[in-house]
Amino acid sequence: MTGRLEQIWRYPLKSIGRERLDRVCLTKGEKLPFDRHWAVLHEATLQRLAAELGDGDRIAGWMPKSAFLRGAAGPGLQGISGGISNGSLALSHPDQGEITVDPRHPQDRDRLIAWLRPIWPADKAPPARLVSAPEALTDTRKPFVSINSLDSLHAIETLLGQRLGLERWRGNLWVEGFDAFAEADWIGRTIRIGEALLIVREAIGRCAATSVDTQTGQPDTDMVRALTDAYGHANFGVYAEVIHGAEIAELNEVFLTDTPAEVTP
């Protein structure tokens, strides 16, 4: 089975912003470089970590998504675009305008928190601190890259009779040329993209963040219910582990095989 790698996306700041890449280098056993490299703690988490964190901006390790600002709890975050620009974070929101901050500078980190406050719901613990960790702050601690199918997306859009777009799904790699929802049967199989090899490990269960129109930051569809009603589950896309690293680029061919996944080329 053969398809194409259509788009590559990275999310340097967890749940906040997004950027498209034309190529990226995958490394064995690692996530996409700088994907979810930073995250914003809310005040409740900061209070729990106060003793160990002090005035610093680096937490000890991975934490669950509930520790941070996230789209399921604050739909407005889904309206933020942008990513890394010359070592800084350059972000934009339809209501808040644009901001560029250097995460290394305390004053810039404070400016980012102030910029986020009007976007985050007032009835939730407020944004508190921009942090990083020794490992990526993705939803799963496992070293996975997410893969979504444009063919599956088109099927959902046709079913619902509306354009959903791919930004709300926050996937890393978007492939095309396969049957809609064929990825549900890819678990345990090997994918070759260019010279890189990945093994598909598990399905991605979706949350309320996918219900938000990323152009406005406002909910427009109950996506979890729509998926469940149509397919009996709320999965969309799969997680894969890199088992042989290499540079990949948009329009690379994608080969799906039944070759034992732990082999190297």
N, C-alpha and C positions, 0 to 999 in steps of 0.2 A: 504494500500500500504506500502510495507516494502523494505528498502534498507540498506546500510551500510555507516558509516562514514569512508571514506578511508584515508583522510589526513587532517591535521590541520596546518595552516600557519599563521604567524604573521609578521608584518612589523613595527618594532620599530621606524624606521626613515622614514618618509613619502617619497614615491617614490624612496627610496634609500636602497637597500638591502632587504633580505627576509630570514626567518628562519622557518624550519619545527619543530613542536612540536608533541610529542606522546600523550599528554593529556593537558587539560587546565580547569580551573574552570570558568564557566560562572556565572555572577551575574545579577539578575533581573534589567532590565532597563539600562544596561551598555554594552559597547563594549568589545571586547576581551582585556584582561589585557595587557597593554603596546603596544597595536596596535596603530601605528601612534602617539606615545608618543612625539617624537621629529620631527622637520621639519627644513629645511634650508630656511631662508628668502633670497630673492635676493635683490640687492642693491636698486632698485626702491621702494620696500616695506620698507626697512630699513630707507630710507630717510623720508618716510611719518610718520614712527613711532619714529623717532629719539628723539623727545621731551619726550614722555612717556616711552620709553624703556631705554634711556640713555646707560649705559654700561652693562645693565642687559641681561639676557638670557631667560626671561619669559614674554611672551606677555599676555595681559589681558584676552583673550578668543579666541574662534574659529574664524578662518578667512578662506575665500574661497581659493581653490587650486591655483588660479592665484597669490596669495601672495608669493608662495614658488617655489622652484625648483620642477619640475614634469616631468614625463616621456613623456607626450605629447609634451612638448616644448624642451626637451633634451633627445633624444632617447638613448644616451649613458648611462644614469642612469639605464636603464632596464638591463644592463649587470652587475650591482653590486649585489653581494650576501652577506650573512652574517647578523648577528643581535647581540643580547645581549650575552656577555660572561663575567661572573664574575663581573657584574655591569658596564662593558665597552661596547662600540660598536666595534665589530670586523668585518671589511668589506673587500671585495676583488673585484677587477675588472680585466678583461683580459689584459688591457693595463697599468693600474696604479698600479697593484700589490696589496699588502695587507696593511691595516692600522688598528691599535687599538687605540681608544681614550676614555678617561673618560669624559663624557659630563659635569661633575661638574667642570672641570679644564679649565680656560680660554685659556691656552696655547694649550691644546689638541683640544679645539674647533677651534682655529685658524689653527692648523695643518690639521684638517678635511676640512676646507674651501679651503686651499691651494691644498689639494689632489683632491678636486672636480673640481677645475677650468679647468683643461685640458679636463675633460669629458663633461662639460657644453658648449653649443655653444657660440662662441666668439661674435656673433652679438646680444646676449641677455644680459640683466642686469646681472652682475656677481653674483656668490654666495657671501653672505655677513655675515650671522650669524646663528649659530645653536641655536634654541629656543625650548621651551616647553610651555605648556599652562595648565590651570586648567582642560581642557577637551581634549579629543583626537582630533587630527587634521586630521580627515578623510574627504573625499570629501563631505559627507553629515553631517550636524550637528546632525542629529537625532541619537539616540543610537542604531545603527544597527550593526549586524554581517552579513557578506556576505556569501552566500551559492552558490556554483557552482556545476554543474553536470558533472561527468566524462562521462556519457552516451551522453550528449549533445556535449562535447568536441570531443569524438570519431566520432560523426556524422559530425561535421565540418571538422575534419581531413580527413575523408573518402571523403567528398564532394570536398575538395581542393586537395586531393592526396598528402598531406604532413603532417609531424609531426609538431604540433604547441607547444606541451607541456603545462603544466598548470601554469608555473611561470609567463608568460606574463599577466595573468588575475588578479593576485594579490588578490585572494579570500582567505577568512578565512577557510571555511569548504568546503571540497570536498566530495560529496556523490555519490554513485553508486548503481545501481539496479533498476532504474526507466526508463521509456521510454524517449528517447531523446527529450529535450525541453518540457517535461511534467511540468517543474517548471513554465512555463508561466501561468499555470492554478492554481498555488498554492496560489495566492494572497488571503489573508484573512483566509487561512487554518492554522492548527496547526501542528507543527513538534515536535515529542519527540525524543530526542537523549539521551540515557541512562535515567537519571532521570530529565534531563533538558527539558523545554518546550519553544518553540519559536513560534511566529506568523509571517507568511510571510507578509510583508507590501507592497513591490513594486519591480518592475523589475529594473535591473541595466543597464543603457544605457552606451555603451562603447565609448571610445575615441581613438585617434591615438596611445596612448601608447601600445595598444594591437597589433599593427602592427610590433613590434620590436622583433627580435630574442634575447632572454635573454642570450644566450651563447656568442654572439658577441657584443650586444648593437647596432646592425644595423637593420634598417627596412628591412623586407623580404616579407611582405604581407599587402595589404591595407585591414585590418580586418574590418573596419567600412563598406567599400564598399562591401566586401565579405558577411558579415552578411545581409546587406540591400538587396543585389541582391538575396540572397538565401531565406530570410525569411520576407522581407518587413520591417525590423526594425534592429536597431543596439544593441538590448538587448542581454545580456548573463549573466545568474545568477539572483539571487534575494537577496534583503535585508530582514532580519528578526530581530524581536525584542525579546529579552529574557524576558519571563514572569514568569519563575520559574528557578532559577539558580541551578546549580549542576556541579560536575566535569564530563567532557566528555573525551573520549579517542578514538583513532583510533580503528576501527573495531566494535565500538558500533553499535547496530542496530538502524535504523532510521525509525520511524513510522510516516506516514502522515495520518491525520484524518480530519474529518469535525466537530469535537467537537468545541463548542464556544471557541474562542481563549482567552478570558479574564479570564477563569476559572483557578484555581490552583488545583494541584493533591489532 
